[in-house]
Structures are given as C-alpha cells and as structure tokens.
C-alpha cells in the first residue's frame, strides 16, 4: 500500500507520507539552493519507504516522477532477452534517479529495486519541470546532473567494450567505489550489499569469474578487504585503467 500526500491509497509497493520541508541539502541536486528555495521544493515531495528487494518502479510503468534517494541503495536493471538480469547502474543516498520522464517515451525502460531498506522522496514530473522554470539554480544543477550521467555512461560503455574481463570489472569497481564507497585510509569500502553476484550482473560475468578476478586484483594490491568486503585502492586502479587506454577523469 502507498499513502500519498492527499491521504488517498494506491496499489504500489512502498509506504509513504508527505515530505518534510527540512534537511534536503544532502540531496546533491539541491545542495546549491537557498533555504527558501528548498522550502518550495519540499512542498512537492512525498516520502516512500521500501524494504530490501522492493521495486520502486518497474519496466513499462509510466515515467511521471523524479526520485531523490534519501537513504539506502537502489539498483537500476533490465532483463535480457534470455531472462537474465543486467544491472545498469547503482544509486547511492543523496542521488537522483528516474530522469527518463523528460524523454518522448513515457514508459519506464528499466526497473529500480532497493538493495537495502530505502527511503525515497518523489516529486511529480510536472512539478519538477515547473520548479526548474522558476529556480534557475535547480535547472543548472539538473543539466549538470544529466551531463554527468552521459559522461559516466560513455565511460562504462568504453570499459564494457574491452576484451579483458579484469579491466571491465575494475572500471565498474572504481565508479562504484567513488560514488557509493566509504573512505577507509587510501581506499574505498564498497557497501556489503554489492555482492559478487551483483557485480557480475553489471559486467556480464558470473559470480565465480568475479571471484577469480577479485583475487587477482588482491594479489596486485588494487583490491583489499576480508570476509566478503571489498576495498578499492583508486590510485592503483586508475593507473591500471589508464594502461588499458581508459581515460577515467
């Protein structure tokens, strides 16, 4: 059951209530807004809670909202023609997702599923477009967000065209570490919810192949961690990617 701002009920998979008008600065898209502008944004936000494994949206659903991830981790996926899940992206707390409402295609072409207990703030697409017209800083921030998404997509595409499976995996690890990881010394600790199986679904490998490749990177000092944890040394990882011809910024 979903409880929306006006108190009506719908047939979704989360539970929510109207979003509070405070503490939105941890949302990267909103970080540059003045307090009065944040208050205006908050008027249009609802909060929804999802359990691990809950679908925030699914393929084919109408793309009529933008999503702000308050807490948790979300994966964006598609299903291949042979029925296997492919992970297109992983969203960390403070990020925005669901931007496809701007396109001519009004149906979702991917699914968003929570990997952890998740809190999401949603806003109707029409309200967000209206706010961009009245809040120039929000509009500029959103354009920068789309530009960053395109840059990352091109880097991932370049990496996935590499024949070397280790390079493909390493490129994904660096991207995930610097966006979702927690700084520990000179490295980044990946969230434990990003299992070897999940990593495999991001690079088209099975779990055992990912395990073999991670062990090779451990021996090279690029990857650390124990007991299922993964720590990435970004300096060494980027150097290896540069040797492979990948220009990660």
N, C-alpha and C positions, 0 to 999 in steps of 0.2 A: 504494500500500500504506500502511496505517496501523498503527503499532506502538503498542499501548495499554499501560497501566501493568503489567498482569499478563503481558505478553510475547506475547499472542495477536495474530493478524493479522486485519484486516477489509478490506472492499472499498471503502475511502474514497479520497480524492484528496490526502491530505496525509501527512506523515511526522512521527512524534512520539515522545516519551518522557515519563516521569513528571516532573511539575513540581517544581522545586527549592523548598525552603522558605524562600527569602530574596528580598529586593528586590521586594516586592509593593506597596510604598507608592505607586508611580507609578500604580497602578490606582485611579482616583478613587473607586470604590465601597468600597475597602478602606482608604483613607487615614486614617480615624479609629480604626482598630483597634490594640490593644496588640500588642506583639511576640509574646506567647504566643498571642493570637487569630489572628494572621497565620500562625503555625506550624500551628495547627489547620486553617485554611483550605487551606494548601498541601498538606496530606495528601491532599486530594481532587482536586488539579489535575493534568491532563496537558498536555503541550506538543505542539502540532502546527505544522508548517511548510508554507507554501503558496507556490507560485510565482505570479507575476503572472498573473491570469486564472483561478486555481484556485477552484473552488467549495467553500466551507466548509459550506454546506448548500444544499439546493435545495427548490423548491416540492413539497409532498407528503410530504417526509421527516418522520419522527417528531420532534416537538418534545420532546426529553428531556434537553437540555443547556442550560447557560448559558455564554456565551463572554466571555472577557476578552482584549481586543486588546493584546498585549504590544508588538509593533512592526508598522508598516505602515499601510495604509489599505484599508478594506473598503467596498464599496457594497452597499446592500440594494435589491433590484429586484423588479419583477413584469413580466410580459409582457402587453400589452394584447390585447384580442380580435383586433385587426388584425395581431398579431405583432410589434409594436414594443416595445422595452424601455423601461420607465419606472423611473427611479431615485427611490426613496422616501426614502433617507437615505444619508449618508456617515459612516462611523465612523472616528475617529482613535485613535491609540495612547493607551492608558490608559483607554479607554471600555469599556463592557459592552454586549453585544447578545444577541439571541435570547431575550428575556424572555417570548415568547409561550407558553412551557411552562406558565405559570400559568393560561392560559385553558382553557375546556372543550374547544375544538377542539385536538386533539392533533397535527394535521398542520401543517407549515410552510405559510404562505400567501404567503411571499416567499422569495427566494433571497439568499444572501450570497456575494459574489465578491470576491476580493482584487484590488486595483488595483496593488499593489506586492508585492515579496517580503514575506511576512507571517508573524508568529509569533503564534499564538493559544493561550491557556490555556483548557481546557474543564473543566467540572465537571458531573457528573450532576445533573439537576434535583432528585432525591430528596435528595442530599447537601446541596445548597444550601438547600432548604427546612428540613432538619434543623438546619443551622447557623444559620439565621435564628431558630429557636426557642430556641437556646442562647446566641446572641450578639446581645443587644438592639441594640447599635450598628450591626451589619450590617443588621438588619431596618429600623431607622430610615433608614439610608443608602439602602437599596433602595427604600423608599417615596418618599423624596425624588427618587430617580432616576426612578421611574415618573411622579411629579408633573411633573418637568422635561420628560420625553418628551411628556406630554399638552400642556403649555404650548407647547412648540415645534411640535407637530403642529397645534394650533389657530392659531398664528401663520402657519404655512406655508399652511394651508387658507385663511385670510383673505387672504393675499397672492395665492394662485393664483386667487381669485375676482375679482381686479382685471382690468379690461378692458385696462389699459395694460401692454403686454408688458415695458416697461422697469422698471416697478415690480415685476412678478413676478420678473424676473431679479435685480434689486437686492436684494430680500428674501432670496433664496437666497444671494447672494454675501455678505451681511452675516452670515448664520447660519454659512456655511462658514468665513468668514474668522476669526470669533471662536472657533470650535471647533477648526478644523484648520490655521489660518494661523500663520505665523511673524512675530512682530513686527519690523517694519523701520521705524524712525523713528515717524511718526504713523500708519502704516498696517499692514496685514497682508498678507503674501505668501502666496497660495494655493499648495498643492502643485502641481507641474507635471503630476502625473498627472490632475488635474481639468481635462481639456481642454474646449474649447468644445463639442465634441460631447457630453461627459458633462454639462456644464451644461445644454445643450439638452434632454437627456433628463430633467432634473429639473424643467423648467418647460414642457415640451410645445412646444419650438421646435426648428427645425433649426439646424445649425451656422452657416449663413450669416446667419440672423437674429440669433443670439447675437453674431456678429462685428460686425454693424452697430450693435447696441445697446451693446456694449462701447466701440466707437469714440465713440459719442455721450457716454457717461459719462466717457471720457478727456478729451474736449474740455471737459466741465464740471468737470474736476478731481477727480471722485469716484473714478475708476479710473486707475491708473498701471501701469507695467511695460513691459518690452520683450521682443522675441523670444519671444513665446508665454507670458511670465509675466504674472500678474495681481496687482496690488496694490490693495487696497481702503482708502479713507480712511473709517473707520467713522463719524466725526463728521459729515462731509458726507452720507454715505449714509443715516444715520439721520434727518437733517434732511429729506431728500427723502421718506423713507418716512412721516415724520410729516405732511408736507404732503399726502400721498396718503391720510391717515387711518389709517395702520397704526401701532399703539402698540407698537413693539418695546421690550422692557424692557432 
